[in-house]
Amino acid sequence: MSAPPYVVSTLALLKKAFPEGVSDGEYMPLLVLLYPYLSDRNLAEVVSMFTGRMYGGVLNDVYGVGILKLPSEIVEPVRARLVAAGFEEWSKED
């Protein structure tokens, strides 16, 4: 199955940042960091595609992300991986 065009660059970012996949500990910080940049459904779709998690479960997690406050020591390592993979450039895409 090929990825829809609107998730291709996000999938490329995730593949570069997490070549061995997203661990359980990185999953929620990843959602928190990507949440401001994607619609709920697009975020759930791309994370589901990348992680192999069920779309419905990821979508439910995404719905809770807006109010989730994670400690910086949990979020910052994930942010660093994304930044090293080109997060700043990706975040400026249309």
Contacts in CASP RR format, 6 or more apart in sequence:
PFRMAT RR
TARGET T0000
AUTHOR 0000-0000-0000
METHOD contacts of the structure
MODEL  1
MSAPPYVVSTLALLKKAFPEGVSDGEYMPLLVLLYPYLSDRNLAEVVSMF
TGRMYGGVLNDVYGVGILKLPSEIVEPVRARLVAAGFEEWSKED
3 11 0 8 1.000
3 49 0 8 1.000
4 45 0 8 1.000
6 42 0 8 1.000
7 42 0 8 1.000
7 45 0 8 1.000
7 46 0 8 1.000
7 49 0 8 1.000
9 90 0 8 1.000
9 93 0 8 1.000
10 34 0 8 1.000
10 38 0 8 1.000
10 42 0 8 1.000
10 46 0 8 1.000
10 90 0 8 1.000
11 46 0 8 1.000
11 49 0 8 1.000
11 50 0 8 1.000
13 82 0 8 1.000
13 85 0 8 1.000
13 86 0 8 1.000
13 87 0 8 1.000
13 90 0 8 1.000
14 22 0 8 1.000
14 46 0 8 1.000
14 47 0 8 1.000
14 50 0 8 1.000
14 85 0 8 1.000
15 50 0 8 1.000
16 85 0 8 1.000
16 86 0 8 1.000
17 81 0 8 1.000
17 82 0 8 1.000
17 84 0 8 1.000
17 85 0 8 1.000
17 86 0 8 1.000
17 87 0 8 1.000
18 26 0 8 1.000
18 50 0 8 1.000
18 81 0 8 1.000
21 50 0 8 1.000
21 51 0 8 1.000
22 30 0 8 1.000
22 47 0 8 1.000
22 50 0 8 1.000
22 51 0 8 1.000
25 74 0 8 1.000
26 77 0 8 1.000
26 78 0 8 1.000
26 81 0 8 1.000
27 47 0 8 1.000
27 51 0 8 1.000
27 61 0 8 1.000
28 61 0 8 1.000
28 65 0 8 1.000
28 68 0 8 1.000
28 70 0 8 1.000
28 74 0 8 1.000
29 70 0 8 1.000
29 74 0 8 1.000
29 75 0 8 1.000
29 77 0 8 1.000
29 78 0 8 1.000
29 79 0 8 1.000
30 47 0 8 1.000
30 78 0 8 1.000
30 82 0 8 1.000
31 43 0 8 1.000
31 47 0 8 1.000
31 58 0 8 1.000
31 61 0 8 1.000
31 62 0 8 1.000
31 65 0 8 1.000
32 65 0 8 1.000
32 66 0 8 1.000
32 68 0 8 1.000
32 70 0 8 1.000
32 75 0 8 1.000
33 75 0 8 1.000
33 78 0 8 1.000
33 79 0 8 1.000
33 82 0 8 1.000
33 87 0 8 1.000
34 43 0 8 1.000
34 46 0 8 1.000
34 47 0 8 1.000
35 43 0 8 1.000
35 62 0 8 1.000
35 65 0 8 1.000
35 66 0 8 1.000
37 91 0 8 1.000
38 46 0 8 1.000
40 59 0 8 1.000
40 62 0 8 1.000
40 63 0 8 1.000
41 59 0 8 1.000
43 58 0 8 1.000
43 62 0 8 1.000
44 55 0 8 1.000
44 56 0 8 1.000
44 57 0 8 1.000
44 58 0 8 1.000
44 59 0 8 1.000
44 61 0 8 1.000
44 62 0 8 1.000
45 55 0 8 1.000
47 53 0 8 1.000
47 58 0 8 1.000
47 62 0 8 1.000
48 54 0 8 1.000
48 55 0 8 1.000
48 56 0 8 1.000
48 57 0 8 1.000
48 58 0 8 1.000
51 58 0 8 1.000
79 87 0 8 1.000
END
